[in-house]
Amino acid sequence: MKEINVAVTGGAGQISYSLLPRLISGETFGPDTKVNLRLVEIPQVVDKLEGTIMELVDCGFDQTGSMLATADIKEGVDGADWVLLVGSIPRGIVIDGKKIEERSDLLKINGGIFTDQGSAIGSLANKEAKILVVGNPANTNALIGKKHANNDSQQWFAMTALDANRAKAQLALKTGSDITSVSNMTIWGNHSPTMYPDPYNAKINGTSAAEVINDKKWIENEYLPLVQQRGKAVIDARGASSAASAANAAIDTVKAVENVTPENDSFSAAIASDGSYGVPEGLIFGYPLRTTAPGKVEIIQGLELNEFAQSKIQITTEELLSEKEAVSDLL
């Protein structure tokens, strides 16, 4: 078998609990690839990873390679081909007696974590490693990590596939369509409530989803808020964040990067802007993407954006610029 080294931070968390078996089952990297896992956790909980590893061994997958549990990010990412940065400090946690509620506080705290992780990845991971940031605020965490990695041959992504899956599901439900008939879903901008899920360039059986639905009020007043606030709705309903669907979206993203995108389709992730669609260069921004060869990802050009779309993209761009300003001392 071929071998691939995959590092996962936050390895003892709920997202990783759903994620890890699918990384080593043959589903993600193929049945002919052995996956060596490097699980990284904070020192206080790193011992729990031994139980996780026991369970992964007990799954009995043919593709299971070596497994390591560590609290040392350098040891974890050394030689990694893929790095999934799942771990981050969540909103609502109490640090030094203060409950962290504001996004600005979250940016500062997690930004400090991603400086060290980025530096380690840039110097120790595979020269052409792929890095997927799942931990929030994902776009700006990826911006900080990429800056400190200082390695342009590595590819950094922030995950928007969870938003894209939610957006596709709502279009399918609205139209009574099978979700497999929904394609070309783009989440423009930030993984936050300012994101813009694009129903005009999304397609249902090859036709613009907005055209199929033919209900502008529903799109603007119900569809967008529903997708943008879906994460909060899940927390309100189950008393915990969306772990299983987030893990599924991470798997979807890795597979999308590793496999050539089907003709006339695209996938959604946030990558460093090259100025496309007027977005300031360098921002980690959600775009329509295609993979042209395994690991070779490009922004799809030439999509038509109506005035409504442009206004929404401007809002999410401004939020990302403000987040960048909030962590300017880390950049």
N, C-alpha and C positions, 0 to 999 in steps of 0.2 A: 504493500500500500504506500501511496504518497503520505507525507506527514505535514501537518500544519500546526503552528503554535498559536493558541488563542488565550489572551489574558482578559480577565473579567474583574473589574473592581466592584465592591459591594456584593461580593460573592455569597454572603450569608443572608442577603435580603430577600424579600418576597418576589421581586421581579426575577432575580437570578434563579430562585427555586423553580420557576416555570421555564426559564430560559435554558439552563444548563443541559438538561437531558436532550433537548432538541439540537443543541450544538454538537453533541457527540453521538447522535443516533444514526448518522448518515444522511439525514434530511437536508442539512444546511450545506455541507461541503461535498456531499456525494458518497456513495457506498464504498468508493475505492480510496477514501482519504481517512487516515488515522488522525484524530484530534488530540493534541497534547494541551491540557488545560492548566492555566496558572490562575488561581483564585486569590484575589487580594482583598483584605479586610483591615479595619482598624484594629489595633492591638487588643482592645477590650473584648472583641468578639471573634478573633481569628480562630480560637479553639473550636468554635461551632462548625467551622469548615470541615473538620474531620468527619463529622456526621454526614455532611453533604456529600463528601467524597465517598463514604461508605455506601450511600444510596446510589450514587452514580455507578460505582463498581457493581452493585447488585442489579442494576438494569441489564447488565450483560451484553451491551452493544459491542458488535465486532469492531466498530470504529473507535472504541475507547483507547486512548493512548496513555501517556503518563499524566499524573495529576499532582499538583503542588498547591499547598496552602501557605500563604505568607502575609505578613504585615508590612513587608518591604516592597514598595512600588518598583524599585529598581530591579529587584530579583523577579518580580512578577512580569515585567514587560521585556526583560532581556531576551532578545531573539524573537519577539512576538511578530507574527504576520498580521494578526487582527488584534485590536484592543477595543474592548467594549467597556466604556466608562459609565457604568451603571450607578455607582455609588455617589451620593451627594447628600448634603444636609437638607432635610425637608423643611418646608414651612411649618411653623407651629412648635418646633422644638425649643426647649429652654436652654440657653447658653449663658453662663455667668449670671443667672437669675433673671435674664430677660427672654421673654417669649418672642421668637423670631417670626414676625408676621409680614413685614414690609418686603417687597421685592428687592429694594435697594440693599437691605441688610443681607438678604439671601445671596445677592450678587457678590457682595464683599466677602462673605464667609466662604462660599464655594469657590470664588475666584482664587482665594489663597491656596485652596486644595489643588486647583487645576494648574497653577504655576508649577508646582513640584511635579505633578504627573506629566505635564507637557515636556518639561526638561528631561525627565527620565525617558520618555518615549522617543524624543528627538535624538537622543544620544545612544540609546540601547536597543530599541526595537528595530525590526527589519528595515532596511533602507527604503523599501517601498510598502511599508506597513499601511494598513487601512485602520482608521480610528473612528469609532462611532460613539458620540456622546449621547447618552440617554438621560443622565442626571440633570435636573433642572437647576437654573435657567439654561437650557441646553445650548441655545445658539451662542450666548455670550460666554458660557463655559468653554465651548469649542474655540471661540475667538481667542480666549486667554491661553488655552492649551496649545493651540497652533502657534501662537506668537512665541511661547517659551520653548516649543519643540524646535523652532527655527530650522526646519528641515523640509524644503519644498518638494522633495521626492516622495514624502508621505502624504496621504490623502485624509483630510479631516471631514467628518460629516456630523451634523446634528440631526437627531431623529424627528421627522415629521410624518413618518408612515402611520403612526397611531392616529393622527388627525386625518390622514388621507383615508384610512380604513373606515373611520367613523363617518367621514363625508360620503364615501361610496355607499356605505350601508344605508344612510338616510335617503339618498337618491333612489336606491333600489326599493326601499320600503314605500316611498312616495309614489313611485310609478308601478309598483307591483311587479318589478323585474327581478330576475335572478342577479345576485351581486356579481357573478362572473360576466355579466353583460356590460358592466360599468368599467370604463377604461379611462386612461389619460387624466387621472385626478391629480391636480397640483395644489399643494398648500404653499401659498406665497408668503414669504417673510418669516416671522418669529413663531416659535412654538409657545404661544401664549394666546390669551383671548383676542389679540389684535390680528391673528392669522387670517389669511383670506383663502378659504376653500373655493376653488374656481369652478362653478357649475356651467360656465359658458364654454370653456375649453374641454371640460370633462365630456365623455360620450357614453350614451346608452345605445348599444347595438350600432355604433358608428355614427350616431346623430347627436348633436349638441344636447346635453342633458337639460339645459335651460329651455331649449326649443321643444324638447319632448314634454317637459312639465308645463311650459307656457303659463306660468303664474309668477309674475315679477314680484308681487307683494309677498308671496310665500317665500321666495328665494331671499329677499332682502330682510324680511321681518321675522321669519320663523327659522328657515334653514341655516342661515349664517350664525345666529345666536345659539341655535341648538348644537351645532358642531363646535363652535368656539367655547361653549360652556359645558361640554360633555364630561370633561374630567371632573369638574365640580359636582355634576349631577351623579356621577358614579360614587364619589366620596359620600355625598349626602345619602345615597341609597344603601350602600354596604358598610359605611363607617370606616372605610379604608380606601386607599388609592387604587387605581386600575393597574394591577400587577400582571395578570394573565394576558390582557390585551396589549400591554406595553411590551411584554416579553415577545409576544407574537409579532409585533411590529418591528422589533429589533431583528428577529429572524428574517422577516420579509426584506428588511433593508440589506442585510448581509447577502441574501440570495440575489437581490436585485443588482448589487454591485458585482457579484461573482459570475453572473450569467448574462449573456447578451439579451438586451431588451427586445421583446417581440416587435415585429414591424408594426407601425402605426399605433404604438402604445408608448407609455413613459412611466416613470416612477417619481416619487416625491421624496426629497431629502434636502437638508440645508447644507450648502457648501460655500466656500469663499467666493464672493462676487467678483467677477472680472469686469464689472460695469454693465453687464447685460440688463436690458430693460430699465436702464437709468438708475440702477441701484449703486450706491457708492462702493467703489472697489474695496475689497477686504472684509466687508461685513459678512458674517455667516448667515446666509439668506436662503429661505426655502424657494426652490426652483423646480421647473419640469426638467427631468433628467432622463438620459438614456445611456445604457452601457453598450459600447460598440465592440468591445472585446473584454474578456474577463478582467475586471479591475480598471478598465479604461472608461471613465465617465465623462459625459459632456452635457452642457446646458442646451436644451432645445431652443432654437431661435425662431423668430418670426411669428409667434402666437399673437393673435389680435386681442387687445385689451380695451374694453369699452371704458367710457368715462367713469362708471361705477367701480369697475375693477381698479382703475388707476387711482381713484380716491382711497380705496381700501389698502392698496399696496403702499401708498404714501404714508398712511397712518402707521402701518407696521414697520416701515422703514424708519420713521421718526422715533418709534419706540426703541428700535435696535440702536439707533444713534445715541439716544439718551442713556441706554444701558452701557454702551461703550464709554460714554463720558463718565458714568458713575464708577467705572473700574479703570479709569485712565491711568491711575498710579500703578496698576498691574500690567499695563501694556507698554 
